Every structure is written in structure tokens, then in C-alpha cells.
Amino acid sequence: MLKPFSFFCATLMAFTTLTTGAQEELAPDVRRMQESAHAYLNRGDYANAIMMYSQAIRQAPSDVSLRRDLSYTYFLSGDTKKAKEIIDPVISSDAADEQTYQVASAVENALGNTGKARRLLNEGISKFSHSGLLYNSKGNLYSGEQDTKNALEAYNMGIKADPAYPMNYYNAARIYFQKEDPVWALIYGEIYVNLDPASPRTGEIKKMMIDAYRILFSPGKDEELPGFKSGSTGAGSNKGNSFAGIFRKLMLQSAPAISDGLGVENLIMLRTRFMLAYSKDYAISYPFTLLAYQDKMLHDGVYDAYNRWLFGAADNSQDFSLWIKVNSKEYTAYENWRKTNLLQPASYDPHPNR
């Protein structure tokens, strides 16, 4: 089972979301200093990063991004008191941006001021109501306290507020997997890898998805198998007409496709049967951008290659490499298709609470 990240580690992972020069008015030499500082930071060379950020601030003392990044560098170096000294004047100003609230909250949490860290995030969310970044930080704060209920609520609110921000899907998928809720682990996991395909985290999520399929087709702790000689297969035993219930029902109806295991070939057949049933009977009543995206792949002839990209390396990296070598034209066609057909999640997509 996956273990929750600490707030520190989750914040560190999210540093790539910080912009390195978000303000257009930075002079070219100052921008170069900031870029050099960021390069040092990515290498873990905090001393040189601090030096470069400090020099840049001397040239542009009113720039928010420079002070925010300098504070974050002190935070990562372990000097949280200095980080607080740098970020406090910025967070008290009207110029504070989303990332400023993220950094200030991380600093306060590291100092043991969890209540203030949460208040800062709530203040930032009230100011930037569509900030997936801040909702993600709020979820991470709860995750660090082992409060998965409130963490999930924060991640899901972040998904509603900013459907294109990937990290809320990633963190929510991991918690749903821990809770053995395979439907939302699969859905959010697949959305995440499409939104952030170049991240090293995608490999982890792809493997998790295969395990989530195993959970989906295994009886739950409180789930009863069909009665002996009842004539029921159990495939229609969804509770109510929620999207998750429909998803589970259609998957169970498609289960004969995996009669000899969860290899890539069988997963492709399973998901294809699922998509055909969903498109025929539920696409209008339960619209979902992820499934519309897959339906377009089916029609454009790239769905097989997409599923191999999704599961091939996670299932068997050698077989996947061989498949690409033998089917290079098909795989290249999919990669070219993806460049001009990006997944764009929408606020109307189904959510776990409805």
C-alpha cells in the first residue's frame, strides 16, 4: 500500500509549479540571475541559489517571485527562520500571489505553526478561488497529519476549481487506492498521467492503475458474491445510478475480457468493451471528458497504442520495448496524435460525491 507523503515532501515535489520569472518587467540580466538560481536550486546547491537570488533582489527589490523563491530556497536548506523573515513582508502585501501563500504556509508548518499554515492557505484560496495549487497544498497539509478525509476533500475541491491542474488528481488517486476505492483511483490516475505525462510519477501511477484493476475485480471486504444458483452474475449490482456505480457495472460486465489475467492485451479488450458500452448507453447521461477523449481515440484508430503507452512498461517493460520496435509506425502515429489532442478536463466532469 502507498504511504501518505509528508507535507514537506509534497511541497518539495510541487516546486516545479513555481514560476521562475512570472513578472514580465524583469530586466534581462535579472531574469538570467533568477534562471541561474533556479538551476542551482534544482541541483540542490542551496548556497549558490541563495547567492544568485539575493543578487537579483538587489537589482529588482520589488519583485515578488524573487523573494518568494529565495524564501523557498532557505526553507529547503533547513533555515526556516530565515525563510519566514523573507516571506512575511511579501505575504502581508497586496502583491502576494498563489505561490507566495504556498511557500508561506510551508514555512509556518515547518516551524510547527500548523494552524497558521492552514489559515494562510484558506486566505490564499479566498483570494485565488480557482487555485488548484493552493487546494493541493491544503490537501498535503492534511495528508501530513494523516487526515485523509479532509485531504481528499481539499484535493477534490481543487479538481473542481482547477480541472487542468494535475497534482490534485495524483494525490487523490493515491488516497483512493489506499482506501481500496479502485474506481476513482483509476479515473484520477488516468487523468493525471495524461496531464503530466513527462513526470517520473507517471510510472508509479501506471503501476498503481493495474493494481487498482485487480482490486476492482476482487470482492470487497463487505461485498457478497452472487447467491448460489441465483442466476445472477453480480454485474449489475451497482448501488444507485452514480457515475462510479455505472463505471463499476460496465467494467464487471466486461470482465470476460480478462479471463486469463490482467496483461496488456486483456486490458485493451476490457477497456474497449467498456468504452463501447459506455458510448452506446451512458455517454449522454454521464458525460466525462476522459471518456470522450478515449472515444475519440477509438474513432481515430490510436486507442490500442494509447493503452500500450498507459500499461505496457508498467506490465512488462521488455515486451513493451519489443512492441514499439515492431509497431513503430503505429506508436509514432499515436504520439503525433497526442501532440494535437490533449486531454482537457472540465468542471462538469463527475466527481466522487455525485
RAHU-V120925 format. One record per pair of residues at least 6 apart in sequence whose ideal C-beta (glycine too) atoms are under 6 Angstrom apart, sorted by sequence separation. I is the first residue (numbers start at 1). J is the second residue. If there is no record, write none. Layout:
((I:J) (I:J))
//
This chain:
((90:96) (226:232) (239:245) (297:303) (238:245) (313:320) (324:331) (40:48) (41:49) (74:82) (75:83) (108:116) (109:117) (142:150) (143:151) (176:184) (177:185) (226:234) (258:266) (312:320) (40:49) (57:66) (74:83) (91:100) (108:117) (125:134) (142:151) (159:168) (176:185) (193:202) (257:266) (297:306) (21:31) (56:66) (90:100) (124:134) (158:168) (238:248) (238:249) (37:49) (71:83) (105:117) (139:151) (173:185) (193:205) (257:269) (258:270) (21:34) (53:66) (91:104) (121:134) (155:168) (192:205) (236:249) (257:270) (278:291) (20:34) (37:52) (71:86) (105:120) (139:154) (173:188) (36:52) (37:53) (53:69) (70:86) (71:87) (87:103) (104:120) (105:121) (121:137) (138:154) (139:155) (155:171) (172:188) (173:189) (189:205) (254:270) (257:273) (279:295) (53:70) (87:104) (121:138) (155:172) (235:252) (20:38) (235:253) (33:52) (67:86) (101:120) (135:154) (169:188) (189:208) (254:273) (275:294) (87:107) (189:209) (254:274) (33:55) (34:56) (135:157) (136:158) (169:191) (170:192) (33:56) (50:73) (67:90) (84:107) (101:124) (135:158) (152:175) (169:192) (186:209) (251:274) (49:73) (83:107) (250:274) (305:330) (30:56) (64:90) (132:158) (166:192) (186:212) (305:331) (46:73) (80:107) (148:175) (185:212) (250:277) (250:278) (306:334) (30:59) (166:195) (305:334) (30:60) (80:110) (98:128) (132:162) (166:196) (182:212) (46:77) (64:95) (68:99) (72:103) (80:111) (130:161) (136:167) (177:208) (41:73) (68:100) (71:103) (75:107) (130:162) (136:168) (139:171) (302:334) (64:97) (98:131) (132:165) (182:215) (182:216) (68:103) (98:133) (102:137) (177:212) (180:215) (302:337) (98:134) (132:168) (246:282) (268:304) (268:307) (23:63) (246:286) (23:65) (22:65) (243:286) (267:311) (264:311) (264:312) (213:262) (293:343) (264:315) (289:345) (289:346) (289:349) (183:244) (288:349) (288:350) (183:247) (183:248) (18:99) (11:106) (191:290) (7:109) (210:314) (207:314) (243:350) (206:314) (17:133) (10:140) (7:140) (7:141) (7:144) (6:144) (4:143) (194:343) (191:345) (184:352) (2:174) (2:178) (1:178) (163:345) (163:346) (163:347) (156:351))
//
